[in-house]
Amino acid sequence: MAHSHTVPLSILDLAPVVEGGNATDAFKNTRDLAQHAERWGYQRYWLAEHHNMQGIASAATSVLIGYVAEGTNTIRVGSGGIMLPNHAPLMIAEQFGTLASMYPGRIDLGLGRAPGSDQSTARALRRGLNSNNGQDFPELLGELRSFLNPSIEEGVPAVRAFPGEGLDIPIWLLGSSGFSAQLAGQLGLPFAFASHFAPDYLMQALQLYRSSFRPSAALEQPHVMIGVNILAADTDEEARFLATSQEQQFLNLIRGQTSKLKPPVANMDELWNEQEKVVVRSKFSFGAAGSKETVRSRIADIIEKTGADELMITGSAYDHQARLRSFELIAEIMKEG
C-alpha cells in the first residue's frame, strides 16, 4: 500500500471569514496560503461553492479561482466543487473555458450535485422550486461535457461554448454519497469523496466507484481523492485547541445557525451538550488534529484503509499564521514520507 510520500496532497479552501474579519481579509489569506502551498509542493488548490454562509467567502467560486491562479504559477487551481444544479452548464463551460484559456494546463473542474445551500437560497439562485434533489445531475453533466468536447453528443444542438470548446479541462465528480460515486465510475472520471464532512459513507462510496468503473478517454483506471480535515501544530495540545474553532462552526451548523470562524476556546464542554459533542466529533472521525507525529500516523492509516490516490486536506484555523504552520507541517510529512 502507498506511503504518505507517494500520495500527492492538495488543499481544499473554503476561504474562511473569521470573527472580526471580512471577505477582503479572507481572500488575501487564501491567496497567501495558495502561494505557500505551491512552494511546499501541494498538487492542487481547490475552492468550494457555498451560499448564505457568513463564514465562507468562496460563493463566487470561479472568480476566486481566477484570483488564486493569477497569484500563483504552477499549482493546479480548481473547484471542489461547483454545484452544477445551481448553474446553466453553458455558463460553467464558458467560465472554466475562460479560466483554462488564461491559465492553460492548470485548471480543474470539480462538480457536485448538492445545492450547497438551503431551500430559500436555492430559490434565490433561481433554481426550479421542485429542483428534484440533483436527479437531473447526470443530464446537466452530459450537457456540460459536450460543450467542452462536442464528440460527447449530449448537448444542445447549435449552441457552442466559446471559450470552452476543445479545451482539456479535467472534470472530477465530488460526492458524499453513492450517487456520484457510481456515476463517476460509469463515466470513467476521477472521483473525490467529501470524507471531511460525510465520513460514514466513505468506504461504501469507494467500493461503488471502483466496482462500477469503466475506462474512458479521461482515465484508464479508477482515481480517488479523499477530503480529510486535518490541523497540525507543534504539539497535540495546541492542535486540539486550534481545532475548537472548526468544532464551534460545526456546532452552530447543527443548531441551524451560521457564523464566522470563532477564536479557539479552552473548553468545548462549556458550549455543547453530550449529544452535540458526539455529532460534531463524528464529523471529524476521518480527520486529525495533532502534532506532526500524530498526523503522520493518521494520514498513513487513511491511505492504507482507503487506497486513496490523493488526499485533499482542509483545515481552518482562526489565526492565519497557525493555519500556514499547519499546512507547512503537513507538507513536511509528505516530503519525509
GIFENTA-V882502 format. One record per residue. N is the residue number from 1. PSI is psi in whole degrees, 0 to 359 (none if undefined). D_CENTER is the distance of its C-alpha to the mean C-alpha in whole Angstrom. Layout:
N/PSI/D_CENTER + N/PSI/D_CENTER
This chain:
1/149/24 + 2/147/22 + 3/168/22 + 4/327/20 + 5/348/21 + 6/354/21 + 7/120/17 + 8/146/15 + 9/144/12 + 10/175/9 + 11/134/8 + 12/122/5 + 13/129/7 + 14/14/8 + 15/63/11 + 16/137/13 + 17/120/17 + 18/156/19 + 19/130/22 + 20/354/25 + 21/179/23 + 22/183/21 + 23/325/19 + 24/314/21 + 25/317/21 + 26/317/17 + 27/321/17 + 28/317/19 + 29/320/17 + 30/311/14 + 31/322/16 + 32/316/18 + 33/319/15 + 34/319/14 + 35/318/18 + 36/315/18 + 37/321/15 + 38/315/17 + 39/326/20 + 40/353/19 + 41/14/18 + 42/149/14 + 43/316/13 + 44/157/10 + 45/107/9 + 46/150/6 + 47/147/6 + 48/141/6 + 49/118/9 + 50/148/11 + 51/156/15 + 52/33/18 + 53/111/16 + 54/342/18 + 55/2/16 + 56/121/13 + 57/8/14 + 58/33/11 + 59/315/13 + 60/72/15 + 61/315/11 + 62/331/14 + 63/316/16 + 64/325/14 + 65/318/13 + 66/319/16 + 67/318/17 + 68/318/15 + 69/324/16 + 70/331/20 + 71/2/20 + 72/175/19 + 73/323/21 + 74/331/19 + 75/143/15 + 76/139/13 + 77/137/11 + 78/192/9 + 79/136/7 + 80/60/4 + 81/183/6 + 82/131/10 + 83/97/11 + 84/323/14 + 85/344/17 + 86/351/17 + 87/155/18 + 88/127/21 + 89/325/20 + 90/318/22 + 91/320/21 + 92/320/17 + 93/318/19 + 94/317/21 + 95/313/19 + 96/334/17 + 97/321/20 + 98/311/21 + 99/316/18 + 100/335/19 + 101/328/23 + 102/322/22 + 103/70/20 + 104/138/21 + 105/11/20 + 106/357/16 + 107/131/14 + 108/145/12 + 109/98/11 + 110/132/8 + 111/136/10 + 112/163/10 + 113/353/13 + 114/154/13 + 115/341/14 + 116/26/12 + 117/181/15 + 118/179/19 + 119/322/22 + 120/321/23 + 121/319/20 + 122/319/20 + 123/319/24 + 124/335/23 + 125/5/21 + 126/28/24 + 127/155/23 + 128/140/26 + 129/341/26 + 130/47/27 + 131/37/23 + 132/34/23 + 133/42/20 + 134/10/18 + 135/336/21 + 136/6/22 + 137/314/18 + 138/323/20 + 139/314/23 + 140/319/20 + 141/316/18 + 142/319/22 + 143/313/23 + 144/314/20 + 145/324/20 + 146/335/24 + 147/322/24 + 148/328/22 + 149/93/25 + 150/345/28 + 151/343/29 + 152/103/27 + 153/71/29 + 154/15/27 + 155/202/27 + 156/113/29 + 157/144/33 + 158/2/34 + 159/128/30 + 160/152/29 + 161/113/26 + 162/123/27 + 163/160/25 + 164/304/23 + 165/131/25 + 166/358/26 + 167/143/23 + 168/87/21 + 169/112/17 + 170/129/15 + 171/129/13 + 172/143/11 + 173/136/11 + 174/146/8 + 175/159/10 + 176/16/11 + 177/190/15 + 178/340/17 + 179/304/17 + 180/332/15 + 181/312/15 + 182/318/19 + 183/316/18 + 184/319/16 + 185/312/19 + 186/326/22 + 187/355/21 + 188/42/20 + 189/154/16 + 190/151/14 + 191/132/12 + 192/127/8 + 193/136/9 + 194/62/7 + 195/353/10 + 196/345/9 + 197/355/10 + 198/57/12 + 199/334/14 + 200/331/17 + 201/1/16 + 202/302/15 + 203/322/18 + 204/314/19 + 205/320/16 + 206/318/17 + 207/318/20 + 208/315/20 + 209/310/18 + 210/323/20 + 211/335/24 + 212/4/23 + 213/133/22 + 214/129/24 + 215/148/24 + 216/179/24 + 217/331/24 + 218/327/20 + 219/132/20 + 220/327/23 + 221/163/22 + 222/144/19 + 223/118/16 + 224/131/13 + 225/139/10 + 226/129/9 + 227/127/7 + 228/134/9 + 229/111/10 + 230/134/13 + 231/123/16 + 232/146/19 + 233/180/22 + 234/336/25 + 235/159/26 + 236/319/25 + 237/315/27 + 238/317/25 + 239/318/21 + 240/324/22 + 241/311/24 + 242/324/21 + 243/344/18 + 244/338/21 + 245/314/19 + 246/322/16 + 247/320/18 + 248/324/20 + 249/316/17 + 250/320/16 + 251/314/20 + 252/320/20 + 253/314/18 + 254/343/20 + 255/2/23 + 256/23/22 + 257/156/22 + 258/153/19 + 259/163/20 + 260/165/19 + 261/122/18 + 262/158/21 + 263/153/23 + 264/157/23 + 265/156/26 + 266/329/29 + 267/104/29 + 268/337/26 + 269/342/29 + 270/346/31 + 271/328/28 + 272/160/27 + 273/175/29 + 274/317/29 + 275/316/27 + 276/321/25 + 277/315/24 + 278/315/24 + 279/312/21 + 280/314/19 + 281/325/20 + 282/329/19 + 283/332/15 + 284/12/15 + 285/339/17 + 286/25/15 + 287/198/14 + 288/145/17 + 289/114/18 + 290/187/21 + 291/175/23 + 292/316/23 + 293/315/25 + 294/313/23 + 295/321/20 + 296/312/21 + 297/328/23 + 298/316/20 + 299/317/17 + 300/318/20 + 301/313/21 + 302/317/17 + 303/319/18 + 304/317/21 + 305/323/20 + 306/341/18 + 307/29/19 + 308/142/15 + 309/336/15 + 310/155/12 + 311/139/10 + 312/114/7 + 313/131/8 + 314/147/8 + 315/122/11 + 316/134/13 + 317/147/17 + 318/321/19 + 319/123/21 + 320/320/19 + 321/324/21 + 322/324/20 + 323/316/17 + 324/315/18 + 325/321/20 + 326/311/17 + 327/332/15 + 328/317/19 + 329/319/20 + 330/321/17 + 331/322/18 + 332/318/22 + 333/315/21 + 334/316/19 + 335/323/22 + 336/335/25 + 337/none/24
